[in-house]
Amino acid sequence: MQLKVVGAGVGRTGTHSLKVALEQLLGGPCHHMVEILGDPVQIPVWTDAIEGHPVDWSALLSGYRSIVDWPGGAFWREIAAANPDALILLSVRDPESWYCSATNTIFLMFDNTPPELQPWMSSVRKLLRDRFSDRFDDQTAMIDAFERHNAAVRAEVPASRLLEWTAGDGWDPICERLGLAVPDEAFPVTNTTDDFRAMAGIPPLA
């Protein structure tokens, strides 16, 4: 089964809401970091990819109809090449807003990881260091990485295959590009900063 949508956006750009929405639209699972945390059997293959070893992307993602978030977003080129008919969906948001959200959520995970997940999070940090940035306390470095990543997607993906999307865009542009009817209900809003911190066992913001 080939993917219908390859998400090229990084975490904290509405990727979990996209996961829920794409699962509804496409009638099948959407890969996201939470899939790995819930199914650690995937970790060795993703670790191989991070280490630069060959990966059979079709086999790794055979049970999914779409993929968003990290680590898939870091490998958008490889996954897009393995799924030549897939729409490339670049989820974006204001860079300073993204950095604030990521600082209050994702970046904290590297110091709040359960012991059994520490090897995996070390691999994720290497992935960030190699393909993005892991200088979490340096706002300029992280925003530069964010903008550089998004610019590369825009530059390399033909317009006919690319959809740039923000959470406020909702269903319409996705459904239009996929040729699907727009659902009657509101677009899902999930994994807010408070939701993330509660899930990760991190105290809420004051």
HELIX and SHEET records of a PDB file:
HELIX    1   1 THR A   15  LEU A   26  1                                  12    
HELIX    2   2 MET A   33  GLY A   38  1                                   6    
HELIX    3   3 PRO A   40  GLN A   42  5                                   3    
HELIX    4   4 ILE A   43  ILE A   50  1                                   8    
HELIX    5   5 TRP A   57  LEU A   60  1                                   4    
HELIX    6   6 GLY A   72  PHE A   75  5                                   4    
HELIX    7   7 TRP A   76  ALA A   82  1                                   7    
HELIX    8   8 PRO A   95  THR A  103  1                                   9    
HELIX    9   9 ILE A  106  ASP A  111  5                                   6    
HELIX   10  10 PRO A  115  LEU A  117  5                                   3    
HELIX   11  11 GLN A  118  ARG A  131  1                                  14    
HELIX   12  12 GLN A  139  GLU A  156  1                                  18    
HELIX   13  13 ALA A  167  ASP A  169  5                                   3    
HELIX   14  14 ASP A  172  LEU A  178  1                                   7    
HELIX   15  15 THR A  193  ALA A  200  1                                   8    
SHEET    1   A 5 CYS A  30  HIS A  31  0                                        
SHEET    2   A 5 SER A  66  ILE A  67  1                                        
SHEET    3   A 5 VAL A   5  GLY A   7  1                                        
SHEET    4   A 5 LEU A  87  SER A  91  1                                        
SHEET    5   A 5 LEU A 162  TRP A 165  1                                        
END                                                                             
